[in-house]
């Protein structure tokens, strides 16, 4: 990025959907939300936006994570019971789907926060962080 809102290739900043997938700040869409796999930055390293607006801010991310996790689990159960073992009843697919889903929990939690921050900033873009 050149500091004038343009990247080196001359394009405008990243689209909102691409920024969401890459885990970038919802305001500048350049700075990363996570510094390591599971460790968040407190503030955006580029525009200094404070990610956790207030105490308990990420409770909303738990709801997002719940919906995301259940969707993945339902998808795995559907794949397992219709494509892998169609002769099995669907309830027998729950355990293998859970076993596959468990290692994904940290990734689901990470994306739940990223989705929550982006959704919240889209709905209320005002910056009240100190
Ligand atoms: Zn930023």
Boltz pocket constraint, residues with backbone or C-beta under 6 A from the ligand:
constraints:
  - pocket:
      binder: B
      contacts: [[A, 25], [A, 26], [A, 27], [A, 28], [A, 29], [A, 30], [A, 31], [A, 44], [A, 45], [A, 46], [A, 47], [A, 48], [A, 49]]
      max_distance: 6.0
